[in-house]
Amino acid sequence: MAKAELNNDQIATVAGDITVFNYDSETREYLSSSVEFLAVGVGLPANACTDAPGDDKPGYAICRTADLSGWEYVADHRGETVYKVGNGEAMQITAPGDYPAETTTLAPATCYDQWNGKKWVTDLDAQQAAAVVEAEEQKKLLLAQAQEIIRLWQTELQLDIISDEDKASLIDWLKYMKALQVTDISNAPDISWPKSPA
């Protein structure tokens, strides 16, 4: 089969086969080569060129330049995770190119970390305030559980039908609830929770 010949506008002046190099329409990344038959007056397929890309280079993708005049190596971080410096949100890199602006490869240690321009710094006040709120919820839950346990004994006590063993258990649980109520949670998460009765 004859080899196609192209003019300066990449239109075939002689019909025949030609090897073309295909690239992605959005990222301009090199995809593959193929042999195409061009009739006279027909141009190259869309997103294809006749100049071959260079050899593969680790850490880079081979892409067509923005003006489509040649090939260039573009940093390839696909598959890596970066973190937005504004809120620490993780995002996956899915396209060739440099890391997105306002991101870092350093992961924040907590959800209370803030970026200082070089590293993540934990906002200890916000972290401690959240721990106090969590401890308050824990305290309410423990009190509700204890209240549920003693509910039947309180009824028996009012009806004067409680056994001595249950009365002793009721007293232990009431002491536990009183200790829970006065537990200081202001230094959360460092809290000395009272031990519940067996």
VEXLUMZA-615215 format. One line per field, with one value per residue (C-alpha): residue number from 1; residue in three letters; x, y, z. Coordinates in nm, 2 decimals. Last residue first. Example, Ala and Ser with C-alpha at 12.3 -4.5 7.8 and 13.67 -1.06 7.14 Angstrom:
BEGIN
i: (2, 1) $
aa: (ser, ala) $
east: (1.37, 1.23) $
north: (-0.11, -0.45) $
up: (0.71, 0.78) $
***
This chain:
BEGIN
i: (198, 197, 196, 195, 194, 193, 192, 191, 190, 189, 188, 187, 186, 185, 184, 183, 182, 181, 180, 179, 178, 177, 176, 175, 174, 173, 172, 171, 170, 169, 168, 167, 166, 165, 164, 163, 162, 161, 160, 159, 158, 157, 156, 155, 154, 153, 152, 151, 150, 149, 148, 147, 146, 145, 144, 143, 142, 141, 140, 139, 138, 137, 136, 135, 134, 133, 132, 131, 130, 129, 128, 127, 126, 125, 124, 123, 122, 121, 120, 119, 118, 117, 116, 115, 114, 113, 112, 111, 110, 109, 108, 107, 106, 105, 104, 103, 102, 101, 100, 99, 98, 97, 96, 95, 94, 93, 92, 91, 90, 89, 88, 87, 86, 85, 84, 83, 82, 81, 80, 79, 78, 77, 76, 75, 74, 73, 72, 71, 70, 69, 68, 67, 66, 65, 64, 63, 62, 61, 60, 59, 58, 57, 56, 55, 54, 53, 52, 51, 50, 49, 48, 47, 46, 45, 44, 43, 42, 41, 40, 39, 38, 37, 36, 35, 34, 33, 32, 31, 30, 29, 28, 27, 26, 25, 24, 23, 22, 21, 20, 19, 18, 17, 16, 15, 14, 13, 12, 11, 10, 9, 8, 7, 6, 5, 4, 3, 2, 1) $
aa: (ala, pro, ser, lys, pro, trp, ser, ile, asp, pro, ala, asn, ser, ile, asp, thr, val, gln, leu, ala, lys, met, tyr, lys, leu, trp, asp, ile, leu, ser, ala, lys, asp, glu, asp, ser, ile, ile, asp, leu, gln, leu, glu, thr, gln, trp, leu, arg, ile, ile, glu, gln, ala, gln, ala, leu, leu, leu, lys, lys, gln, glu, glu, ala, glu, val, val, ala, ala, ala, gln, gln, ala, asp, leu, asp, thr, val, trp, lys, lys, gly, asn, trp, gln, asp, tyr, cys, thr, ala, pro, ala, leu, thr, thr, thr, glu, ala, pro, tyr, asp, gly, pro, ala, thr, ile, gln, met, ala, glu, gly, asn, gly, val, lys, tyr, val, thr, glu, gly, arg, his, asp, ala, val, tyr, glu, trp, gly, ser, leu, asp, ala, thr, arg, cys, ile, ala, tyr, gly, pro, lys, asp, asp, gly, pro, ala, asp, thr, cys, ala, asn, ala, pro, leu, gly, val, gly, val, ala, leu, phe, glu, val, ser, ser, ser, leu, tyr, glu, arg, thr, glu, ser, asp, tyr, asn, phe, val, thr, ile, asp, gly, ala, val, thr, ala, ile, gln, asp, asn, asn, leu, glu, ala, lys, ala, met) $
east: (-2.10, -2.15, -2.03, -1.68, -1.67, -1.53, -1.19, -1.18, -0.89, -1.08, -1.20, -1.06, -1.40, -1.57, -1.58, -1.79, -2.05, -2.34, -2.15, -2.07, -2.44, -2.53, -2.28, -2.42, -2.77, -2.64, -2.49, -2.81, -3.02, -2.79, -2.83, -3.21, -3.20, -3.02, -3.25, -3.55, -3.79, -4.16, -4.22, -4.43, -4.21, -3.90, -4.04, -4.10, -3.74, -3.61, -3.79, -3.63, -3.28, -3.13, -3.31, -3.17, -2.82, -2.85, -2.98, -2.70, -2.44, -2.59, -2.61, -2.24, -2.14, -2.32, -2.13, -1.81, -1.86, -1.93, -1.61, -1.41, -1.53, -1.42, -1.08, -1.03, -1.14, -0.89, -0.61, -0.62, -0.38, -0.11, -0.07, 0.26, 0.43, 0.17, 0.01, -0.25, -0.51, -0.57, -0.90, -1.00, -0.69, -0.35, -0.37, -0.22, 0.08, 0.06, -0.05, -0.32, -0.39, -0.32, -0.37, -0.06, 0.11, -0.04, -0.19, -0.54, -0.71, -0.55, -0.76, -0.89, -0.87, -1.04, -0.80, -1.02, -0.83, -0.51, -0.69, -0.53, -0.36, -0.40, -0.20, -0.35, -0.25, 0.05, 0.18, 0.41, 0.38, 0.64, 0.59, 0.50, 0.47, 0.27, -0.07, -0.08, -0.13, 0.15, 0.06, 0.11, 0.35, 0.28, 0.55, 0.65, 0.87, 0.96, 0.81, 1.00, 0.92, 0.61, 0.59, 0.51, 0.21, -0.07, -0.41, -0.68, -0.93, -0.84, -0.58, -0.71, -0.88, -0.83, -0.68, -0.79, -0.62, -0.58, -0.49, -0.22, -0.26, -0.06, -0.18, -0.30, -0.07, -0.22, -0.39, -0.58, -0.91, -0.91, -0.69, -0.41, -0.36, -0.03, -0.08, 0.09, 0.00, -0.16, -0.23, -0.38, -0.15, -0.23, -0.36, -0.45, -0.21, -0.24, 0.12, 0.05, 0.03, 0.16, 0.00, 0.22, 0.13, 0.00) $
north: (-0.44, -0.08, 0.18, 0.32, 0.70, 0.87, 1.05, 1.27, 1.38, 1.42, 1.66, 1.90, 2.07, 1.73, 1.75, 1.46, 1.60, 1.43, 1.11, 1.08, 1.13, 0.86, 0.62, 0.69, 0.62, 0.30, 0.18, 0.27, 0.08, -0.22, -0.22, -0.19, -0.48, -0.70, -0.59, -0.68, -0.41, -0.45, -0.11, 0.01, 0.32, 0.10, -0.14, 0.15, 0.27, -0.08, -0.09, 0.24, 0.16, 0.02, 0.28, 0.56, 0.42, 0.41, 0.76, 0.88, 0.71, 0.87, 1.22, 1.19, 1.07, 1.37, 1.60, 1.43, 1.48, 1.85, 1.87, 1.69, 1.94, 2.23, 2.06, 2.02, 2.38, 2.51, 2.28, 2.41, 2.15, 2.28, 2.14, 2.23, 2.50, 2.77, 2.75, 2.49, 2.43, 2.10, 2.04, 1.73, 1.57, 1.46, 1.66, 1.48, 1.63, 1.61, 1.97, 2.17, 2.53, 2.50, 2.16, 1.94, 1.97, 1.80, 1.47, 1.39, 1.20, 1.33, 1.22, 1.47, 1.49, 1.78, 1.95, 2.27, 2.55, 2.36, 2.12, 1.78, 1.56, 1.20, 1.03, 0.80, 1.04, 1.24, 1.28, 1.58, 1.67, 1.58, 1.76, 1.68, 1.91, 2.18, 2.12, 2.48, 2.35, 2.09, 1.73, 1.52, 1.25, 1.17, 1.20, 1.02, 0.77, 0.88, 0.70, 0.76, 1.06, 1.12, 1.05, 1.32, 1.24, 1.39, 1.28, 1.44, 1.43, 1.20, 1.34, 1.52, 1.39, 1.56, 1.25, 0.94, 0.87, 0.52, 0.51, 0.32, 0.36, 0.49, 0.51, 0.73, 1.04, 1.28, 1.59, 1.62, 1.70, 1.55, 1.26, 1.19, 0.97, 0.92, 0.86, 0.62, 0.68, 0.47, 0.59, 0.86, 1.14, 1.50, 1.41, 1.72, 1.81, 2.18, 2.19, 1.91, 1.54, 1.23, 0.90, 0.59, 0.35, 0.00) $
up: (8.93, 9.03, 8.77, 8.80, 8.82, 8.51, 8.57, 8.26, 8.05, 7.72, 7.85, 8.10, 8.16, 8.22, 8.60, 8.74, 8.98, 8.81, 8.76, 9.13, 9.21, 8.96, 9.12, 9.46, 9.33, 9.17, 9.50, 9.69, 9.44, 9.47, 9.86, 9.81, 9.57, 9.82, 10.11, 9.89, 9.77, 9.85, 10.02, 9.73, 9.69, 9.72, 9.45, 9.22, 9.28, 9.22, 8.88, 8.76, 8.89, 8.57, 8.34, 8.55, 8.52, 8.14, 8.13, 8.36, 8.13, 7.82, 7.97, 8.07, 7.73, 7.57, 7.80, 7.72, 7.35, 7.41, 7.62, 7.36, 7.10, 7.31, 7.36, 6.98, 6.92, 7.18, 7.06, 6.70, 6.56, 6.33, 5.98, 5.80, 5.59, 5.52, 5.86, 5.76, 6.03, 6.21, 6.40, 6.20, 6.32, 6.19, 5.87, 5.57, 5.40, 5.01, 5.01, 4.83, 4.76, 4.39, 4.23, 4.21, 3.88, 3.57, 3.46, 3.57, 3.85, 4.17, 4.47, 4.71, 5.09, 5.28, 5.52, 5.52, 5.36, 5.28, 5.06, 5.10, 4.84, 4.75, 4.48, 4.22, 3.94, 4.02, 3.66, 3.59, 3.22, 2.96, 2.63, 2.27, 1.97, 1.79, 1.96, 2.09, 2.44, 2.40, 2.34, 2.64, 2.76, 3.12, 3.39, 3.71, 3.53, 3.17, 2.87, 2.54, 2.32, 2.12, 1.75, 1.50, 1.27, 1.47, 1.61, 1.81, 1.53, 1.24, 0.99, 0.68, 0.37, 0.03, -0.13, 0.06, 0.40, 0.53, 0.90, 1.09, 1.46, 1.76, 2.11, 2.40, 2.44, 2.69, 2.54, 2.88, 2.71, 2.36, 2.46, 2.22, 1.91, 1.72, 1.35, 1.11, 0.75, 0.48, 0.13, -0.09, -0.22, -0.15, 0.20, 0.41, 0.70, 0.62, 0.51, 0.26, 0.34, 0.16, 0.22, 0.19, -0.08, 0.00) $
***
